[in-house]
């Protein structure tokens, strides 16, 4: 089975896991969480992609909460609600990305401040890892928005003005020489081109930008959406890129910005939304000063006193949620902070399905682990590889630890390929188990 490895994906996941652990475990204290207000019974659905933009408003969408069930992972919750894993993790500090507690109620950050850019065509904010596509005019404006994966520190996504030069369904990936060289260093020889199919990292749809070498495209690694895990392109969930592809004419303008601090208004209330800046601390400081300058101008012109203590708290916490920062009456502030509760869906869209055990199939032993949570976490990470590698936790015996088993595979070739993928993608030393041996 041929596969295209994305070696930057593991490092992104590890950074995300390290951030969560540093908040909750290494500091030896519980993470601070706000109390989100909600009323009435849970709603069955919530809008997640398309919103009207009222004249004079900069804030769209609503915050929501959902109660986790056994077996949920944050990547699965993120995909179902069209959010990036970065957004869900930042909004819920201290929650384990891969093995969260069943019964916990987590925040779905489905409210966004629009980027400070012309509301025409496509605008991508790298800092928030979110794409916005505007349709209509000043009288009737609608925005469709989707989470994206963006470039790594070594191969960042471009910024500036460009356009959609052409579009292709079922694209062929012509492997750049630099990427082929990176893979060769890991013992992974890539072909000159990869045809359409499950091994193609471009997914099923691609929009080629006028800046040569950069695309907005789908992916065969949906768990990477909301991470800095690409070679500079912007990737979307498969279901989202299909909508964008069908809705975007050639020559649509594209503006890519990097705005970690966003200021906006809705219904006369002023909001601040803060995200952790990308790797360049200097650029983050510049963007922060721009936001502070904008707030000072608003304060002076409006004559309203801003809650500067809350401004600093929002900046430091960087939870990616629009927060009201104006001194308001109690009723107005309650309305501004109110969220809704959403019913847990019967089935999370895109959640990996694990085939049943088969005694005549091949498997791979990924690890022997003492702690059940560590075993479940490793299995969840393996399950979210792309293309998928099914994995499960098997209890060895009472008080004797757990095994993480990948499979089933049809033959020894598939099992060996999985061993290679685990080694290159996740630095896991797998061992092939033939059908004769007991799991």
C-alpha positions in Angstrom: 0.0 0.0 0.0 1.6 3.3 -1.1 1.4 6.3 1.2 2.5 9.9 1.3 3.9 10.8 4.7 3.5 14.2 6.3 6.4 14.2 8.8 5.5 17.7 10.1 2.1 16.4 11.4 3.5 14.5 14.3 5.6 17.5 15.5 2.5 19.7 15.3 0.5 17.1 17.4 3.3 16.8 19.9 3.5 20.6 20.3 -0.3 20.7 20.9 -0.1 17.8 23.4 2.9 19.5 25.2 0.9 22.7 25.5 -2.0 20.9 27.1 0.2 19.0 29.4 2.1 22.1 30.5 -1.2 23.7 31.4 -2.7 20.8 33.3 0.0 18.3 34.4 3.5 19.9 34.6 2.3 22.8 36.6 0.4 20.5 39.0 -2.8 22.6 39.0 -6.1 22.6 37.3 -6.6 24.9 34.3 -8.8 27.9 34.8 -12.1 27.8 32.8 -14.8 30.4 32.4 -18.4 29.6 33.3 -20.4 29.8 30.0 -24.1 30.7 30.3 -26.7 28.8 28.4 -30.5 28.6 28.7 -33.2 26.0 27.9 -32.8 22.6 26.3 -29.9 21.6 24.0 -30.4 22.5 20.4 -30.0 19.7 17.8 -27.9 21.7 15.4 -25.9 25.0 15.1 -24.8 26.9 12.1 -21.1 26.4 11.5 -20.2 27.6 8.0 -22.4 30.3 6.6 -23.4 33.5 8.3 -25.1 36.8 7.3 -23.0 39.9 8.0 -25.1 42.7 9.3 -24.1 46.2 8.3 -21.7 47.7 10.8 -21.0 44.3 12.5 -17.7 42.5 12.6 -18.7 39.5 14.7 -20.5 36.4 13.4 -21.7 33.1 14.8 -22.5 32.0 18.4 -20.5 30.2 21.1 -21.9 26.8 22.0 -21.1 23.9 24.3 -21.5 20.1 23.9 -21.2 17.4 26.5 -18.5 14.8 25.6 -19.3 11.1 25.4 -17.1 8.1 25.9 -14.6 7.6 23.1 -14.7 11.2 21.9 -11.5 12.9 20.8 -11.2 16.7 20.3 -10.2 16.2 16.6 -13.5 14.3 16.0 -15.5 17.0 17.8 -13.6 19.7 15.8 -14.3 18.1 12.4 -18.0 17.5 13.1 -18.5 21.2 14.0 -16.2 22.5 11.2 -13.5 23.7 13.6 -9.8 23.3 13.6 -8.2 21.3 16.4 -6.2 24.5 17.3 -9.5 26.4 18.0 -11.1 23.6 20.1 -8.0 23.0 22.1 -7.3 26.8 22.8 -11.0 27.3 23.8 -10.7 24.4 26.3 -7.4 24.6 28.1 -6.5 21.6 30.1 -8.7 19.2 28.2 -6.8 16.1 26.9 -6.8 16.3 23.1 -7.0 12.5 22.6 -8.6 11.2 25.8 -10.9 13.8 27.2 -13.2 13.0 30.1 -16.6 11.7 29.2 -19.3 14.0 30.6 -17.3 17.2 30.4 -19.0 20.1 28.7 -16.6 21.8 26.3 -16.8 25.1 24.4 -17.4 25.1 20.6 -15.8 28.4 19.5 -18.3 29.0 16.6 -18.2 32.8 17.0 -15.6 34.7 15.0 -14.4 38.3 14.5 -13.9 38.9 10.8 -10.3 39.8 9.7 -9.4 43.4 9.1 -9.4 43.1 5.3 -11.7 43.9 2.3 -14.8 41.8 2.5 -14.6 40.5 -1.0 -13.6 37.1 -2.3 -11.5 34.9 0.0 -9.7 36.1 3.1 -7.4 33.7 5.0 -6.2 34.6 8.5 -3.1 32.4 9.2 -3.0 33.3 12.9 -6.6 32.0 13.4 -6.2 29.2 10.8 -9.5 30.2 9.3 -10.8 31.0 5.7 -13.6 33.4 5.0 -15.3 33.7 1.6 -17.5 36.8 1.1 -20.5 36.9 -1.2 -22.9 39.8 -2.0 -22.5 43.5 -1.3 -22.8 46.0 1.5 -26.6 45.7 1.6 -26.7 41.9 1.7 -23.4 40.3 2.6 -22.9 36.6 3.5 -19.7 34.9 4.6 -18.8 31.2 4.4 -16.0 30.2 6.8 -13.9 27.1 7.2 -10.9 26.0 9.3 -7.6 25.4 7.5 -4.2 23.8 8.0 -1.3 26.2 7.2 2.4 26.0 6.6 5.1 25.1 9.1 7.7 27.5 10.4 10.2 26.0 7.9 7.7 26.3 5.0 5.3 29.1 5.9 2.2 30.0 4.0 2.5 33.2 1.9 0.9 36.5 2.7 -0.5 39.2 0.5 -2.9 39.6 -2.4 -3.4 37.0 -5.1 -6.3 35.3 -6.9 -7.6 31.8 -7.8 -5.8 31.2 -11.1 -7.4 27.8 -11.9 -9.3 24.9 -10.3 -9.0 21.2 -10.7 -11.2 18.3 -9.4 -9.3 15.0 -8.7 -5.9 16.8 -9.0 -2.5 15.0 -9.6 0.2 16.0 -7.2 3.4 16.8 -8.9 5.9 16.3 -6.1 8.2 19.4 -5.6 11.9 18.5 -5.5 12.4 20.0 -2.1 9.7 17.8 -0.6 11.0 14.7 -2.4 14.4 15.5 -0.9 13.0 15.7 2.6 11.3 12.3 2.2 14.5 10.7 0.9 16.3 11.7 4.1 13.8 9.5 6.0 14.1 6.6 3.6 10.9 7.4 1.9 11.2 7.6 -1.9 8.3 9.5 -3.5 7.3 9.2 -7.1 7.5 12.2 -9.5 3.7 12.5 -9.4 0.9 11.1 -7.3 -2.4 10.4 -9.2 -5.9 11.0 -7.7 -6.8 8.7 -4.9 -6.5 8.1 -1.1 -2.7 8.5 -1.2 -2.9 12.0 -2.8 -2.3 14.7 -0.2 -4.2 17.3 -2.3 -7.5 15.5 -1.7 -10.2 15.6 -4.3 -10.3 19.4 -5.1 -7.6 22.0 -5.6 -7.7 25.8 -6.2 -4.4 26.9 -7.6 -3.4 30.5 -6.6 -1.7 33.0 -8.8 1.4 32.9 -6.5 3.1 29.9 -8.0 3.4 26.7 -6.0 0.6 27.5 -3.5 -2.8 26.0 -3.4 -6.0 25.8 -1.4 -6.9 22.1 -1.4 -8.4 19.2 0.4 -6.5 16.5 2.3 -6.2 12.9 3.1 -5.1 13.9 6.6 -8.2 15.6 8.1 -6.8 15.5 11.7 -4.2 18.1 10.5 -6.8 20.9 10.0 -6.0 23.6 12.5 -2.3 22.8 12.7 0.8 24.2 11.2 1.4 21.0 9.2 1.6 21.9 5.5 4.4 22.8 3.1 2.9 26.2 2.7 -0.5 25.4 1.1 -3.8 25.9 2.9 -5.7 22.6 3.3 -9.4 22.1 4.3 -11.5 19.2 5.4 -12.7 17.2 2.4 -16.3 18.1 2.9 -15.4 21.8 3.2 -13.1 22.1 0.2 -15.9 20.6 -2.0 -18.2 23.5 -0.9 -15.5 26.0 -1.5 -14.6 24.6 -4.9 -18.2 24.7 -6.1 -18.7 28.2 -4.8 -15.5 29.9 -6.0 -15.1 31.1 -9.6 -11.7 31.4 -11.2 -10.1 34.9 -10.7 -11.7 35.2 -7.2 -9.4 37.5 -5.2 -7.6 36.0 -2.3 -6.0 37.9 0.6 -3.9 36.2 3.2 -3.2 38.0 6.5 -1.7 37.2 9.8 -3.9 38.8 12.5 -3.8 37.1 15.9 -5.6 40.0 17.7 -9.0 41.0 16.3 -11.2 43.8 17.3 -14.8 44.0 16.2 -18.3 45.2 17.1 -21.8 43.6 17.1 -25.0 45.2 18.3 -23.1 48.1 19.8 -20.8 45.8 21.9 -17.0 45.9 21.4 -15.2 42.5 21.3 -11.6 41.4 21.4 -10.5 38.0 20.1 -6.9 36.8 20.8 -4.9 33.9 19.5 -1.3 32.7 20.2 0.8 34.4 17.5 2.7 32.3 15.0 6.4 31.5 15.6 7.7 35.1 14.9 7.5 36.9 18.3 8.3 40.2 16.6 5.4 40.1 14.3 3.1 39.1 17.2 4.2 42.2 19.1 3.5 44.4 16.1 0.1 43.0 15.7 -0.6 43.4 19.4 0.3 47.1 19.2 -1.9 47.6 16.2 -4.9 46.1 18.2 -4.1 48.3 21.2 -3.9 51.4 19.0 -7.3 50.5 17.4 -8.8 50.1 20.9 -7.5 53.5 22.1 -8.9 55.2 19.0 -12.3 53.6 19.6 -12.3 54.5 23.2 -11.5 58.1 22.4 -14.0 58.5 19.7 -16.9 56.7 21.4 -16.3 58.2 24.9 -16.8 54.7 26.3 -14.4 53.4 28.9 -12.9 50.0 27.9 -12.2 47.3 30.4 -8.4 47.3 30.0 -8.0 44.7 32.7 -10.2 42.3 30.6 -8.3 43.3 27.5 -5.0 42.1 29.0 -6.7 38.9 30.3 -8.0 38.1 26.9 -4.6 38.7 25.3 -2.8 36.5 27.8 -5.3 33.6 27.8 -5.5 33.7 23.9 -8.5 31.4 23.8 -9.6 32.5 20.3 -13.1 33.5 21.6 -14.6 37.0 21.0 -14.9 38.6 24.5 -16.8 41.8 25.3 -14.4 44.4 26.6 -16.7 47.4 27.2 -18.2 48.4 30.6 -21.9 47.6 30.1 -25.0 47.1 32.1 -25.3 43.7 33.7 -28.1 42.6 31.3 -26.2 43.5 28.2 -23.0 41.8 29.3 -25.0 38.6 30.1 -26.5 38.6 26.7 -23.1 39.2 25.0 -21.5 36.2 26.9 -24.5 33.8 26.5 -23.9 30.5 24.8 -26.2 27.7 23.6 -25.9 24.0 24.4 -25.9 21.6 21.4 -27.0 18.0 21.6 -24.2 15.5 21.1 -24.7 14.0 17.6 -25.6 10.3 17.3 -22.5 9.9 15.2 -19.5 12.3 14.8 -18.9 13.0 11.1 -15.6 11.6 9.9 -14.8 9.8 13.1 -12.5 6.9 12.3 -14.2 3.5 12.3 -12.2 0.5 13.7 -12.9 -2.8 12.0 -13.7 -5.8 14.2 -10.9 -8.2 15.2 -10.3 -11.1 12.8 -8.4 -14.1 13.8 -7.1 -14.8 10.2 -5.8 -11.2 9.6 -2.4 -9.6 10.1 -1.7 -7.0 12.8 1.0 -4.8 14.1 2.0 -4.5 17.7 2.6 -0.7 18.2 3.4 -0.7 21.9 3.2 -2.4 25.3 2.0 0.3 27.7 1.5 0.1 31.5 -1.1 3.0 31.7 -4.5 2.6 30.1 -4.8 6.3 29.3 -1.5 6.4 27.6 -2.5 3.4 25.6 -5.8 4.9 24.6 -4.0 8.2 23.6 -1.5 6.3 21.4 -4.3 4.3 19.7 -6.3 7.5 19.0 -3.3 9.2 17.4 -2.6 6.2 15.2 -6.3 6.1 14.3 -6.1 9.6 13.0 -3.3 9.0 10.6 -4.0 9.6 6.9 -4.7 7.4 5.1 -6.2 5.7 8.1 -4.5 3.1 10.2 -7.0 1.4 12.5 -5.7 0.8 16.1 -7.2 -0.4 19.4 -6.2 -1.1 22.9 -6.1 -4.7 24.1 -5.8 -5.5 27.8 -3.0 -8.1 28.3 -4.1 -9.5 31.7 -5.0 -8.1 35.1 -2.5 -5.6 36.3 -0.2 -6.5 33.4 -0.7 -3.4 31.2 -2.1 -2.9 27.7 -1.2 -3.4 24.1 -1.8 -1.0 21.2 -2.6 -3.1 18.2 -2.9 -1.7 14.6 -4.9 -3.6 12.0 -6.5 -5.8 10.8 -4.5 -6.0 7.5 -5.2 -8.3 4.6 -1.7 -9.5 4.1 1.9 -9.2 5.3 2.6 -6.5 2.8 0.0 -4.2 4.2 1.2 -4.9 7.8 4.8 -4.1 6.8 3.7 -0.9 5.2 1.9 0.1 8.4 5.1 -0.6 10.3 7.0 1.7 8.0 4.4 4.4 8.3 4.4 4.2 12.1 8.1 4.6 12.1 8.3 7.5 9.7 5.2 9.3 10.8 5.2 8.7 14.6 8.6 7.2 15.4 6.9 4.1 16.7 8.7 0.7 16.3 6.0 -1.7 15.2 6.2 -5.5 15.1 4.3 -7.5 12.6 1.9 -10.2 14.1 1.0 -13.0 11.7 -2.4 -14.7 11.9 -1.0 -17.8 13.7 0.2 -15.8 16.7 -2.2 -14.7 19.4 -2.8 -10.9 19.9 
